[in-house]
Structure formats: structure tokens, C-alpha cells
């Protein structure tokens, strides 16, 4: 039973590290369309769910974030 519970530790730790960066980018809750980290994170979650490919998930998430940062910085 303990071994079954320990299987969830990596997911819990990773979630605890990523969630604040996605939902609290400037220290307060931001669920708006202007939160580019949240948009990139949601796209990465979708890629991870559909492909189960860690490297592709990271590449797509980072590429989305970089593209959104470039688009916003030009305006």
C-alpha cells in the first residue's frame, strides 16, 4: 500500500512546482488570456495527454511560450 502511494510523489512534487508559475505569474491569481504561461502550460498539458511524449511536451510548451513572448513584446 505504501508503494502504491509513493508512485504519486513525483506527480505531486512536479505539480507543486509548476502550478504557481502557471497560475500566479506575478504573485496573484491570473486566469486571463493575457497569462501566456498559462496558455503555454495548457497546450503542453494537451500534448502530454495526447502523445505521452515528455520531450515533445517540453519542446511544444517552450516554443509556445517563446512565440507568445515575442508576439506580446512587439506590441
C-alpha positions as CSV (number, residue, x, y, z in Angstrom):
1,X,0.0,0.0,0.0
2,X,2.8,2.4,0.8
3,X,4.5,1.6,-2.5
4,X,1.3,2.5,-4.3
5,X,1.0,5.8,-2.5
6,X,4.7,6.6,-3.3
7,X,4.0,6.3,-7.0
8,X,2.2,9.6,-6.8
9,X,5.0,11.6,-5.1
10,X,6.7,12.7,-8.4
11,X,3.5,14.0,-9.8
12,X,2.6,15.8,-6.6
13,X,6.0,17.5,-6.4
14,X,6.0,18.5,-10.1
15,X,2.5,19.9,-9.7
16,X,3.6,21.9,-6.7
17,X,6.5,23.4,-8.6
18,X,4.6,24.2,-11.8
19,X,1.2,25.4,-10.6
20,X,2.4,28.6,-9.0
21,X,4.3,29.5,-12.2
22,X,1.2,29.0,-14.3
23,X,-1.5,30.5,-12.1
24,X,0.5,33.1,-10.1
25,X,2.9,34.6,-12.6
26,X,3.1,38.0,-10.9
27,X,2.2,36.9,-7.4
28,X,-1.5,37.0,-7.8
29,X,-4.0,34.7,-9.4
30,X,-4.2,35.3,-13.2
31,X,-6.6,33.2,-15.2
32,X,-6.8,35.7,-18.1
33,X,-6.0,35.2,-21.7
34,X,-3.0,37.6,-21.2
35,X,-1.3,35.0,-19.0
36,X,1.0,33.5,-21.6
37,X,2.5,31.0,-19.2
38,X,-1.0,29.5,-18.5
39,X,-1.7,29.3,-22.3
40,X,1.6,27.6,-22.9
41,X,1.1,25.3,-20.0
42,X,-2.4,24.2,-21.1
43,X,-1.0,23.5,-24.6
44,X,1.8,21.4,-23.0
45,X,-0.8,19.5,-20.9
46,X,-2.8,18.7,-24.1
47,X,0.3,17.5,-25.9
48,X,1.4,15.4,-22.9
49,X,-2.1,13.8,-22.6
50,X,-2.4,13.0,-26.3
51,X,1.2,11.9,-27.1
52,X,2.7,10.7,-23.7
53,X,6.0,12.1,-25.1
54,X,7.9,14.1,-22.5
55,X,10.4,15.6,-24.9
56,X,7.7,16.7,-27.3
57,X,5.7,18.2,-24.4
58,X,8.6,20.3,-23.3
59,X,9.5,21.5,-26.8
60,X,5.9,22.4,-27.6
61,X,5.4,24.2,-24.3
62,X,8.6,26.2,-24.5
63,X,8.1,27.0,-28.2
64,X,4.6,28.3,-27.4
65,X,5.8,30.4,-24.6
66,X,8.6,31.9,-26.7
67,X,6.3,32.7,-29.6
68,X,3.8,34.3,-27.3
69,X,6.5,36.3,-25.6
70,X,7.8,37.6,-29.0
71,X,4.2,38.4,-30.1
72,X,3.5,40.4,-27.0
73,X,6.8,42.2,-26.9
74,X,6.3,43.5,-30.4
75,X,3.1,45.3,-29.4
